[in-house]
Amino acid sequence: METPFEHIPSSLPLPFSSAVRAGSMLYLSGQLGMTAGSNKLVTGGITSETTQALENIETVLLEAGSSKEKIVRCEVFLSDFADFSAMNEAYKAFFGIGPYPARSAVAVAGMALDAKVEIQATAVV
């Protein structure tokens, strides 16, 4: 049976795709601030983790034929909402002067690897 979806596999040995394309939409799994090919978070706290997570998103987007300019929505999960301002500054630095994607930001009880931030995105291909 043919599926109408295209799956971009994860580089991690975990049961999820990095992204799934459905028509002209691309749904990305959440990204942590891990360096490519490792299971380790970058050092430097929330700012470094946010920047790396967004760079990881950009890598998946480019692999799928999209770009950060085509992101329509981001969901940000923070382990501590006190990090919101610092995350926001790194987020603004990544996207530039805008316009920005629609976005939600919530605090959660915990994340893999004790990450401070996880970001997922939806983009147009």
PyMOL commands that set and color helices and strands:
alter all, ss='L'
color gray80, all
select helices_A, chain A and resi 46-63+68-70+81-95+112-114
alter helices_A, ss='H'
color red, helices_A
select strands_A, chain A and resi 5-9+17-22+25-28+71-78+102-107+117-124
alter strands_A, ss='S'
color yellow, strands_A
deselect
rebuild
show_as cartoon
